[in-house]
Amino acid sequence: MPNMVTITVDGARIQTPEGTSVLDAALEAGICIPNLCHLVGVEPIGACRVCLVEVVEDGRRRMTASCTLEARDGLVIEAHSEAVMRARRNIVELLLAEAPNSRAIQDLAVRVGVKAVRYPMRNNTCVLCGRCVRVCDEIWQSKSLGFVGRGTDRHVALPFNKRPDLCKRCNNCVEVCPMTITPCPGPMAEPRICGLCESQLTMVENIPDTCVWCELGRGFQCARWQRRGLLSKV
Amino acid sequence: MTLSSGTCGQASGSLAVLRALQQALEEQGLAEKVHVRVTGCQGFCQEEPLVTIQPLDVLYCSVKPEDAAEIVAESLANGRIVERLCYRDPLTGRLVTTAAELPFFAKQDRELIGRNQFVDPCDIRDYIAAGGYAALAKVLTQMDPEKVIEEVKASGLRGRGGGGYPTGRKWEQCRVAPGCEHYVICNADEGDPGAYMDRGLLEGNPHLILEGMAIGAYAVGARQGFVYVRNEYPLAVEHTRTAIAQARELGLLGERILGTDFSFDVKVARGGGAFVCGESTALVASLEGKVGEPRPKDVHLVEHGYLDQPTVLNNVETWANVPPILLNGSGWFAAKGTEKSKGTKIFALTGQVKNTGLVEVEMGTTLREIIFDIGGGPVNGRQIKAVQTGGPSGGCLPVSLFDLPVDYEALTAAGSMMGSGGMVVMDDSACMVDVAKYFLRFLKDESCGKCVPCRLGIDRMLEILTDISEGRGRADQLGVLEELAWTMSVGSLCALGKTAPNPVLSTLRYFRDEYEAHLNERRCPAGVCQALRSYFIDPELCSECGVCLDTCPEGAIVEDRPFRIDEMLCKRCGLCEEACPAAAIRRV
C-alpha cells in the first residue's frame, strides 16, 4: 500500500498515492483540469501549459502546470481561480489560432471559454504537444519520432527523415494525436471557431467553463467519461 | 609591461602589437630585461589594446604596431612618457597618464575585473603571486564546510547570473540533499546580445573561477565540477583548459588537494551556442548529452541536478566572488552595496555612449553614474533616451529613472532586471518599437519551443509588433500585447519565457507615446521604422545635381522642376538621403 497524501483542489480534499501528479489526482477525483499534452502512462513534459493551476502557499500564489507538479501533503491548489482561467483561455486561444481545424482543440477552446481569436489564423496541423514522441519513446521503446529544431522551427520528425527499422508501424502515434482523435471535416468556412461540426459552443455560451463532454476528454480518459462507461465503446 | 589581449583586444589588433613590441625589444636589446605580460580584457574595450608600463606607471591607449618601437625606445629605455599615446579627456582635454586617473576607471570599484591586469591567464604563477589560491588553502586547512557556507551566507552574496538567489542558501540546500555524488557547475554560457562580463573574467583570470569552484565543491561535498562555456568563446575555452592543466600539475586540482583529504577536478564542457542552455535546467540537460531544453522547475537542481544528483550551478561572476569573500571575510564583502544586494557587479556597457567596456561598480550605484560619469554620456551630441539592462529579457528604462540604484529589487520593480549585466544605452535615434522587435526576434530564434506560451506567445507578439511598425497596427492590439505578456510571464515553463515579454512590457510602460504615434498617426518618431517614414527633397537646398537619380534603385525620383520623389515608387530605403551631396533629401 503506497503512502497516501492529502491535497486540496478547489476546496475539495483529495487523497492520492505519493508521487502522483496533481493533475492525475484531480482527474481521478472528477475535477476536470483541462489538459492537452498529458497522456496517461507517459512522463509529463509540461509543454502545453493548459493544465495551469495556482499553488497557494503562505498566502502567496504561484502558477505552475499541474501535470508536472507532484502531490505533496497539505498542498493547496486553485484550479479554477480567476487568474488561472484567464491564463488558460489565452493559451488555448494561441493553440486554436495555430491549428483551428482540430476538433480536440476546438472542444478545449469551448471548455475554457474562448469566444473569439484575436490573432490571424494559421492552418498548422501540429501543436507540438509531444504525445506521439513520448508514446513512441516510452511505451514502445522505439524512439522513431523526435523533436527537431528550436523555437518556431521546432517540429516532429523521423530521425534523418527516414523511417527507422525500430518503427513497427504500430500507428500509436496517430491514435494519440489531438489532431486525429476526431478529425474535423474542415476546412472551416470562415476563420473562426468552427461551429460547422457539432461543437458545443452554442450550448455553453452562457455558462462557460462547464464540462462539455469533450471528445478530448474521451481520448484523454477523463474521469467523467470513464464513469459513464463510454470509454469501452470508443 | 602589460598588454591587454582578451577577445576585444585581439579584435583591435593586440596580437600584431605584441609581435611588434617583442621585435622592438629584441632590436633594442631589452628582451632579457623586460617581461611582457599578456593579460585578458582590462575593461576599457573602447581604447584597446592598452599597454601599461611599470615601474613608470603609465597607460597607453589604442596602441598600434607602428607605435611599438617608440614605446620601447622612449618609455622603457629612457623612462619618458609618450604623450601622444596617452588618453586625453574628451571634455577637459586633460592628459591622463596613469590608469588610476582615467575617468572611466575612477568611479568604479574594480574588485574582480581589476585583477585581470596583474595576471597572465595562461600562467598560474602570476595568479599565485597576486595572492591566488590563498583562499582555498585557508578554507581547506582552517575551516570546515559548514563554516564556509555560513561565511558565504553572511556575506549576502547573490547569484550574479540574474536570478539573484542567495548563493549560501543554495549551497546549504545542496549540501544537505541526499545523493551519492554532488556536483558543482560554472555557467559560462553567456548569450545575451551585448554582454561579455563572463568572457572577460573567464579568459582573463580563469584561476579565480577555478579557485571559487574548488571552495564551493569543498563546501557542498563535490568531487567533480564542470565549466560549461559556449564554444563561441575559443579563448575562454583555451585559457580554462590551460588553467586546469596547470592547477592539476601543482596539486591544486585533482586527488588530495594541498595534502588534505579533499579531492576535486574540473572538466570543460563546450556549449553549442543555444541561448536557452544558459537556463540552469537546460544547461544540465545539455551537459548530460540530452537536448538542451528546460524542464519544469518544481524539482530543483540542488536536489536533482546533473545525473539526478545534487548540483550547485552558479554563474562565472558568482564563483569569482567566492575566493575574495573567504579570504577577506564576509564582513568585508557585506560592507559594500545596498541592504539586499551586496558587493560589486560587472556590467558590459555598450551602445551609444562614449566609453564602452566592462564596468565594475558597487551595488547601489545609480544608472546615471554608470552611463554619464563612467560611460561619458552620449556620442555625437545626441540625447540619451533609454538604457536596456539585463539582456534580451530585461527591460528598457527611460532617462527619468536613471537615478535608480543598481540593485536586484529596484530594477525588478521598475520592470527590468539585473540579468547577467548587459547594459545597452540607446539615444534618440532609436525607435522603442523597433528595439522591442529586435529583442523579440532574438528570443523567437532562441526559445527552445517546448512550451506553448513562450513559442507561440513570442511569435504572436512579434507579429503584432511587426504590424505596428509597418503601419497596419490597430489600437486594440496594445491590449492584446499586454494580455499575452501577462500570460507568458505566469504560464511559461522556464525563466526565458517568463521574462521574454519584458522588453515589450517595459517599452509599453515607459514609451507608450511612441507606440501610439505608430498606431494613431502612422508615424515613427525616431524615423527608424521603414514603412512609416517618407522622404522629401527640400527645393531650397537641392542643386539638381542628379546623384539621387542614379542612386535610387526604384527610379522613384522624378526629374521635375524642382526634383520630387514619387511616393508610390519609393521603397524608403534611404539610399538617396545618404547620397545627396547637398543634404537636401530629408527623412520625415
Interface residues (C-beta under 8 A of the other chain):
Chain A: I45 G46 A47 C48 R49 V50 L52 M63 T64 A65 T68 L69 E70 A83 R86 A87 N90 I91 L94 L95 A97 E98 R118 Y119 P120 V127 L128 F147 G149 R150 G151 T152 D153 R154
Chain B: A274 V276 V291 R295 P296 K297 D298 V299 K444 D445 E446 S447 C448 G449 K450 C451 V452 P453 R455 L456 G457 I458 D459 R460 E463 V480 E483 L484 W486 T487 V490 G491 S492 L493
